[in-house]
Structures are given as C-alpha cells and as structure tokens.
Amino acid sequence: METTKYNRENTPNASKLMESLRYSGYDNNIAISDLIDNSLDANATKVNIKINLDSKKDEHIIITDDGSGMDEQTLGQALRLGSITHRNIESDLGKFGMGMVTASISIAKKIEVFTKQKDKPMLTSIMDLEEMAKNNNFNVYREKSTSEEIKFAKYHGLEDSGTVLVLRKCDKLTKPSVIEFTDSLRKDVGETYRYFLRSGKKITINGKLVEIVDPMWTDGSLTEEYKEKSEVFSNEKYEVKIDGIDRKENFTVKIYILPKFDQAIMRKLKIGIKNQGFYVLRNYRQISKADDLGGIWNKDPHLNNIRAEIIFSGTLDLAMGINYTKHNIKPIQAVIDKLQNDIMPQIQTLATRNKKDTRRSEAKDLNFSEAEKIISQKNKLLDKADPDKKGKPTPINPVIKRPKTKVEEEVIKRGRPSLSHLARFESHSFGLTGPIFEAEKQGKITIIQWNMDHPFYERFLIEYKDNADLVNAVSFLAYSLGESKLKYSNEDTYEMLENIMSTISTNLRVLLS
C-alpha cells in the first residue's frame, strides 16, 4: 500500500485557539499556583507576588523568583504551547508544558518574561494576544533585555538569577478588590504549598509572608488560641499495578483525626462536612481538596474531624487521571479499588467510634429527673414487679457488658436521684444489635439502662433532649415495659419476654435506621 503524503499546512487559527484556551477551567488562584509551580521547579527559595488592581488602565500581577533562570532555548519554550522541556516527573510540579501560557492567558492578554541565569545576560520575551489576533500568528518577542527592562526587573527583585513574570491587560480577574483577592490567594497558596513552606520556601503576596494553612492540623493552629494537634491514625503505602507498565507504583495515604473542638470553634475554624474528604497531593503539591473522589468518601457529620491525604509521585499521573490544569483527578479502577477496600473501612471505623463518643457526650445533657420524680410520686398507683425480683440471671441472648468508660460513669452519676426515688434512668453501650434498653431491680429501685448505640436513643432521646414532655413520655413507656418484663418473668415466660423485647428492638432499629 502506497504511503499517504501529507502536504497541506494545517496550522490552527492563532486568534481563535488562544481565545479558546482562555476558557480552560482555571480560576485565578489556580492559575497563579501554576505559575508558582514554575518558580519552584526552577529551585527558587523565594517567590514574591505583587498584585495591583488600583487602576483599570494598569492592572497587573508580577511574580518574581530567585530560581535558576532560563537560557535562550528554555525561554523559547516557556511561551510555547506544549513546550519541549526536560522534567523530572518524580519531583517537578509542571507536567504538560502548557502551564505558563494557559495559566497566564486565563488572567491576562499580555505576558512579559524577564529572566537571568547566574553570570549570564538578562533575556526578555513578550506574548501579546492582541498582537497575535491582529497578525493571526503565534509570534512572540524574544531578545536580550534592554537597559530599561534590566532596571525594571532589578526594581522587582531580580538580582543574580531568577525570573520576573508580568501579567498585563488583566481582563479576567474575578475578585473585585486587592484585599479580597490577596486574602483568598494567600489562604489557597498557604494550603497548596504547605509542605514546601514547611521545608523553608518563602512566598510573599503584596509584601506579606504566606503562612502555612494545614487542613490536617499537624502543626496545630498558628494562632495562640488553638494549639491542639491532630492524631495520625494511619500512614501506609499502597501498591497498584498499572496496565501496560511492567512495574508496580505506590502511593501513600495518611488518615488524620483532628482535635475535637466545641461546635462554636469548629464553625470558626471551618472544620465541618464541606472540608472532610481526601486531600490529594502530587509531588507534595496539593491538587485537590475535600474530594470524595466520585462518591468513595460518603460525607457524614460524624467524619467532620477526619481527613485523609493521598500523596503520590508524578509517575502515577496516568493512574490518578491528572489533567493539564492539575486541579482535577479521576483515578483508574485499580486505585479506586484500593481506596474502597483498604482505606474506607478505616474511615468507617472512625465514624462509628465518633458516633459512640457523640452519644456519650450528649448523654451527659440528658435529664431524667422529672420522669424519675413523677414515677416515684405515683409509685403506689403503679402496677410493678416485686421489689426483690431481679429477673432471670442468665438471658437467652446475653448482653456482654464491658467495663464502663469514665464518661459513662459520669453519665450514670449525673442527676442520680435520692434513695427516696423509685426509678432511675442510665445510659450504657450495648452495641448496635443490642436491646433498646435493659431493666433491673436494685431493692425497690427500678433501673432502666438505655442503649446509647440503638437508633431510638439518638433519634428521640438525644435529638429531642430539650423537649421535657417527649423525654418523660418515652421514659414512662420504657419504665412500664421494663416493669412488665420484671414482673412476669419466670422460668416459663422468660424466653418469650426476651423474644418480645428483641422483636421490639429489632423492628425499631430497622424502622429508624
């Protein structure tokens, strides 16, 4: 078969292509982060960002770094789409060679680059979208820097080596004021590059140093008010086989338990359901936050203090489904399976633990004193079990009573009635499949032991704990059922009564779950 000869030029329309790329999904903060990536890949120790929005005629953003700078060949690639540059995929933050162009033009129509390597002359390159549209080509300006350009770059901090990037004609800024823009950007940058800032890198925005914003709370708060640190629940590496690659790659997952602040502080620090989930970091640079990864993480109020980091090398880009803007992730099935089978069971264990802790904490606020008082006052009128009757000592399906926690002991002691009272209500943990409550006699006192793990407890006693009438009504019902069981329990009826209570508990569990 004759080889087809391709002999027609098919160069894209410069104006249309560049205008389309301006709508590539960047928001302003993500775009600037991509530009910071370039500085860090150039081994910069300092990155200074200046934002001027005071004048519509001269809105600009200037990013200066003290990195290695660019030679003429590298500079030639910098303002080229799909640039051909050598990258260390295991450490570099850039990926597709489109970051500088696409990120810049998502904000501005004109890009100026001034760069210098140590002991080399300064170079200048300029891309102007209006000029490209006028001439319908991709031409850029690139020459040795003029004395005026050298003076300008030095004024903005370029000394021995580094790069000054200037974005002009900023027609796509979304923040109305410098203060709002810089505040938002400072928080995002502090979170995105927290590992780099922790290693000693310095980033300033309008002269103010960017501080670490750690959603994992590993450093504690940087304020004097809240210094508690999170607990690392697990820190494990997981291997994954990628089709077509003759080796296994690995990624790390760290699960954190944040400090348990009270609700007011949780709201103030924005520790809530919106911020739980996976925080994904490529080469220790965050690319996604509070991500459920397509529903793997089922967000639950009992997970508000649980977060997880997924940390991977650029060698796993394909498996993680990274796009060129580096702010979306769509992992392959092998990664999804690892997360579902190995990570989420740990997360659910923590959710269950938090549910129990919440119930115990909320149980301290439950007050049964009014119900106990009314039952005691009307005791002579009540149909009840013999005072000495304690029921069958060995149930058919015995509840295993573990030693009480300090919180549970406090719950039991709290509001305990005087001996003149003839009823007492307590809160215990009998497990998710345990009875709704247990009843026993201590002398003349009938004790109703509520199961904190049963959904009835949470849905009625906890949720409506401030409704005294409802708490009393539910307490009276439990007391009456408990007295009935104690009164009529004997060798012949015990199993039947146990089965009745088991049926009640099971049905309520199903209906309320």
PELINTA-V882978 format. One record per pair of residues at least 12 apart in sequence whose ideal C-beta (glycine too) atoms are under 6 Angstrom apart, sorted by the first residue. I is the first residue (numbers start at 1). J is the second residue. D is the distance in Angstrom with one decimal. If there is no record, write none. Layout:
<<I:J:D> <I:J:D>>
This chain:
<<14:132:5.0> <14:136:5.3> <14:137:5.3> <14:138:5.1> <15:133:4.0> <15:136:5.7> <18:129:5.5> <18:132:5.9> <21:102:5.5> <22:105:5.3> <22:106:5.8> <24:102:5.4> <25:325:5.6> <26:106:4.0> <26:325:5.9> <28:174:5.5> <29:185:5.4> <29:188:4.5> <30:327:5.1> <31:103:4.1> <31:106:4.8> <31:107:5.5> <33:192:5.4> <34:99:4.5> <34:103:3.8> <35:63:5.5> <35:103:5.4> <37:93:3.7> <37:94:5.4> <38:100:5.8> <39:65:3.6> <39:67:5.6> <40:93:5.8> <41:92:4.9> <41:93:5.5> <41:94:5.5> <42:67:3.0> <42:68:5.0> <43:67:5.3> <43:68:5.5> <44:65:3.7> <44:66:5.4> <44:67:3.6> <45:66:6.0> <46:66:4.9> <46:202:4.7> <47:65:4.8> <47:203:4.7> <48:64:4.6> <48:157:5.8> <48:204:4.9> <49:63:5.3> <49:205:4.7> <50:62:4.4> <51:178:5.9> <51:206:5.9> <53:178:4.8> <59:170:4.2> <60:168:5.1> <61:167:4.4> <62:156:5.7> <62:166:5.2> <63:165:4.5> <64:156:5.1> <64:157:4.4> <64:164:4.9> <65:162:5.1> <65:163:5.6> <66:162:4.5> <67:162:5.4> <68:161:5.8> <69:115:4.8> <69:116:4.8> <69:117:4.1> <69:161:4.4> <69:162:5.6> <69:163:5.9> <70:115:4.4> <75:115:5.9> <75:123:5.4> <75:125:5.3> <78:100:5.5> <79:125:5.6> <79:127:4.8> <79:140:5.2> <81:98:5.8> <81:101:5.6> <82:97:5.3> <83:97:3.8> <85:97:5.9> <89:314:3.9> <89:315:5.8> <90:313:5.0> <90:314:5.9> <91:283:5.7> <93:283:6.0> <93:285:5.1> <96:324:4.2> <98:324:5.4> <104:167:5.8> <107:167:5.5> <107:170:5.6> <107:172:5.4> <108:167:3.8> <108:168:5.8> <108:169:5.4> <108:170:4.7> <109:129:4.4> <109:130:5.9> <109:169:3.8> <110:128:4.8> <110:168:4.2> <110:169:4.6> <111:127:4.5> <112:126:5.2> <112:166:4.0> <113:125:4.6> <113:165:5.7> <114:149:5.9> <114:153:4.2> <114:164:4.3> <115:163:4.3> <116:161:5.6> <117:161:5.5> <118:160:5.3> <118:161:4.4> <121:144:5.5> <122:145:3.9> <122:150:5.4> <124:143:5.9> <124:145:4.5> <124:149:5.2> <125:140:5.9> <125:142:4.3> <126:141:4.1> <127:140:4.7> <182:205:5.2> <182:206:5.4> <185:205:5.9> <186:205:5.2> <186:210:5.5> <187:213:5.6> <189:203:5.9> <189:210:5.1> <190:210:5.0> <190:211:5.5> <190:212:5.7> <190:213:3.7> <191:213:4.1> <192:286:4.6> <194:212:5.0> <194:214:5.4> <195:284:4.1> <197:212:5.0> <215:279:6.0> <216:230:5.8> <216:256:4.6> <216:307:5.9> <217:230:4.1> <217:258:4.9> <218:230:5.8> <228:259:3.6> <230:256:4.5> <230:257:6.0> <230:258:4.8> <231:257:4.4> <233:255:4.4> <233:257:5.3> <234:255:4.7> <235:254:4.8> <237:250:4.9> <237:252:5.3> <238:251:6.0> <238:338:5.0> <240:334:4.8> <240:335:5.6> <240:338:6.0> <242:319:5.1> <249:315:5.8> <249:316:5.0> <251:312:3.9> <252:311:4.4> <253:308:6.0> <253:310:5.6> <253:343:5.6> <254:309:4.5> <255:308:4.8> <256:307:5.2> <258:305:4.1> <272:304:5.4> <273:299:5.3> <273:304:6.0> <275:290:4.9> <276:299:5.8> <276:303:5.0> <276:304:5.9> <276:307:5.9> <277:290:4.3> <277:291:5.2> <277:292:5.2> <277:297:4.8> <278:291:4.7> <278:293:5.7> <278:308:5.3> <278:310:5.5> <279:309:5.0> <280:310:4.8> <280:329:5.4> <281:311:4.8> <283:314:5.6> <287:326:4.9> <287:327:5.8> <288:329:5.1> <296:339:5.4> <296:340:5.9> <300:351:5.6> <302:351:4.6> <302:354:4.3> <302:355:5.0> <303:351:5.3> <306:350:5.2> <319:332:5.1> <319:335:5.6> <359:452:4.2> <360:407:4.5> <362:462:4.9> <363:411:4.7> <363:427:4.1> <364:411:5.6> <365:465:5.8> <366:465:5.4> <367:415:5.7> <368:425:3.8> <368:475:5.8> <369:415:5.1> <370:472:6.0> <371:472:4.7> <371:475:3.8> <372:417:4.9> <372:421:5.0> <372:423:4.9> <375:423:4.1> <375:479:5.9> <376:421:4.6> <376:422:4.6> <379:422:4.8> <384:483:4.5> <385:483:5.5> <385:486:3.7> <385:487:3.8> <387:444:4.6> <389:441:6.0> <389:486:5.6> <390:441:5.0> <391:486:5.5> <391:489:4.9> <392:489:5.8> <392:494:4.4> <395:498:5.9> <396:495:5.4> <396:498:5.1> <399:430:5.0> <399:434:5.4> <411:427:4.9> <412:426:4.7> <422:444:5.6> <422:445:5.8> <423:446:5.2> <423:479:5.8> <424:445:5.7> <424:447:4.9> <425:448:5.0> <426:449:5.0> <427:450:5.0> <427:452:5.2> <428:449:4.9> <429:452:5.2> <429:453:5.6> <430:451:4.2> <431:453:5.5> <432:453:5.1> <434:451:5.1> <435:501:5.8> <435:505:4.7> <436:451:5.8> <436:454:4.9> <436:456:5.4> <436:505:4.4> <437:449:5.9> <437:450:5.1> <437:451:6.0> <437:478:5.3> <439:482:3.0> <439:485:5.7> <439:486:5.8> <448:478:5.0> <448:479:5.8> <448:482:5.2> <455:509:5.9> <455:512:4.1> <455:513:5.3> <456:508:5.1> <456:512:6.0> <459:512:5.2> <460:474:5.7> <485:497:5.1>>
